[in-house]
Amino acid sequence: MNTTWFKAHRLFVITLLIALAHFILTSVVGHYIAVQLGTQVGHVVGEGFIEAYEKSPQNLQKSEKEANRISQDMKNKSEGIIENCKLPLFLISLPIKPLMNPFLKNIRETRVKMALSKEISKDQFYKWGIVIDYAANFINSFCVGFLVYVILRISRYHRMKTQRVNQSDGE
């Protein structure tokens, strides 16, 4: 067997394992962040509803102002929670997902419209969301693997070139 083929095959296996590890890691971390965000934002919204329910207004104008204040308070708290997770979400989305975000946003908006117009069920909406997110993670992890492969190939090429130069200088 040719040793060059074996080394190239080894590089391919290493990059495949790195891409697989990246996919698993980003999927697990992304799921954890999503669960934490959902829990915390849900708690904020729940507190807002409880506060709105407990305040029984005597006049309609006062209740509208109070509702707007509670709504704005919930929105501000939710945005603060989401802001805290932006950096980890950005880091796990590297290298290609930020470029895919406009496309993914368009797909998500289309799915929301389809769900609201009852073209798809809630279950289909949920399943398609998972499929789209995993597909985006797969493409992102594939790009990580490809970049690692290219870097390893370039590194190997330069190392071999340096060895040839050193061997020719020694002769």
C-alpha positions in Angstrom: 0.0 0.0 0.0 1.2 3.5 -0.8 2.1 5.5 2.3 0.9 8.8 0.7 -2.5 7.3 0.3 -2.5 6.1 3.9 -1.5 9.6 5.1 -4.2 11.3 3.0 -6.7 8.7 4.3 -5.6 9.4 7.9 -6.1 13.1 7.3 -9.5 12.5 6.0 -10.5 10.3 9.0 -9.1 12.9 11.4 -11.1 15.7 9.8 -14.2 13.6 9.6 -13.9 12.9 13.4 -13.3 16.6 14.1 -16.4 17.5 12.0 -18.4 14.9 13.8 -17.2 16.1 17.2 -18.0 19.7 16.2 -21.5 18.7 15.1 -22.3 16.8 18.3 -20.8 19.6 20.5 -22.6 22.4 18.8 -25.9 20.5 18.8 -25.7 19.7 22.5 -24.5 23.2 23.4 -27.2 24.8 21.2 -29.9 22.6 22.7 -28.8 23.5 26.2 -28.7 27.2 25.4 -32.2 27.0 23.8 -33.6 25.2 26.8 -32.1 27.8 29.2 -33.4 30.7 27.1 -36.8 29.2 26.9 -37.0 28.5 30.6 -35.8 32.0 31.6 -37.9 33.9 29.1 -40.9 31.7 30.0 -40.4 32.6 33.6 -40.3 36.3 32.8 -43.5 36.1 30.7 -45.2 34.1 33.4 -44.3 36.7 36.1 -45.6 39.4 33.8 -48.9 37.5 33.4 -49.2 37.0 37.1 -48.5 40.7 37.7 -51.1 41.7 35.1 -53.7 39.3 36.6 -53.1 40.5 40.2 -53.6 44.2 39.2 -57.3 44.5 38.7 -57.8 47.9 37.2 -60.6 50.2 38.1 -60.5 52.3 35.0 -59.7 51.3 31.4 -57.1 54.0 30.7 -55.1 53.0 33.8 -55.3 49.3 32.8 -54.0 50.1 29.3 -51.0 52.0 30.7 -50.3 49.3 33.2 -50.5 46.6 30.4 -48.1 48.5 28.3 -45.7 48.9 31.2 -45.9 45.2 32.1 -45.4 44.3 28.4 -42.4 46.6 28.0 -40.9 45.2 31.2 -41.3 41.6 30.0 -39.8 42.6 26.6 -36.8 44.3 28.3 -36.1 41.4 30.6 -36.4 38.9 27.8 -34.0 40.9 25.6 -31.5 41.1 28.4 -31.6 37.3 28.8 -31.2 36.8 25.1 -28.4 39.3 24.9 -26.4 37.3 27.5 -26.5 34.2 25.2 -25.5 36.0 22.0 -21.8 35.4 22.3 -22.0 31.7 23.0 -24.5 31.3 20.2 -22.3 33.2 17.8 -19.2 31.1 18.8 -20.9 27.8 18.2 -22.2 29.1 14.8 -18.8 29.7 13.4 -17.5 29.4 10.6 -20.4 29.5 8.1 -23.7 29.8 10.0 -23.6 33.6 10.2 -23.5 33.7 6.4 -26.5 31.2 6.4 -28.6 33.3 8.8 -30.5 35.4 6.3 -31.5 32.2 4.4 -32.4 30.5 7.7 -34.4 33.5 8.8 -36.4 33.4 5.6 -37.1 29.7 6.0 -38.2 30.3 9.7 -40.5 33.1 8.7 -42.1 31.0 6.0 -42.7 28.2 8.4 -44.3 30.6 10.9 -46.6 31.9 8.2 -47.5 28.3 7.2 -48.2 27.4 10.8 -50.3 30.5 11.5 -52.4 29.9 8.4 -52.8 26.2 9.4 -51.0 24.9 6.3 -48.9 22.8 8.6 -49.6 21.4 12.0 -47.8 22.4 15.2 -46.1 19.0 15.2 -44.9 19.5 11.6 -43.7 23.0 12.5 -41.7 21.6 15.4 -40.2 18.7 13.4 -39.2 20.9 10.4 -37.6 23.3 12.9 -35.4 20.5 14.2 -34.6 19.2 10.7 -33.6 22.7 9.5 -31.5 23.4 12.6 -29.7 20.0 12.4 -29.1 20.6 8.6 -27.6 24.0 9.3 -25.4 22.5 12.1 -24.3 19.7 9.7 -23.3 22.2 6.9 -21.5 24.3 9.5 -19.6 21.2 10.9 -18.8 20.1 7.4 -17.2 23.4 6.7 -15.2 23.1 9.9 -14.0 19.7 8.8 -13.2 21.0 5.3 -11.2 23.9 6.8 -9.3 21.6 9.1 -8.5 19.3 6.2 -7.2 22.2 4.1 -5.1 23.4 7.0 -3.7 20.0 7.6 -2.9 19.5 3.9 -1.2 22.9 3.6 0.8 22.1 6.8 1.8 18.7 5.5 2.9 20.2 2.2 5.0 22.9 3.9 6.5 20.3 6.2 7.4 18.0 3.3 8.8 21.0 1.3 11.0 22.0 4.4 12.2 18.4 4.7 13.2 18.3 1.0 15.1 21.6 1.3 16.9 20.4 4.5 17.8 17.2 2.8 19.2 19.0 -0.3 21.2 21.4 1.9 22.7 18.5 3.7 24.0 16.8 0.6 
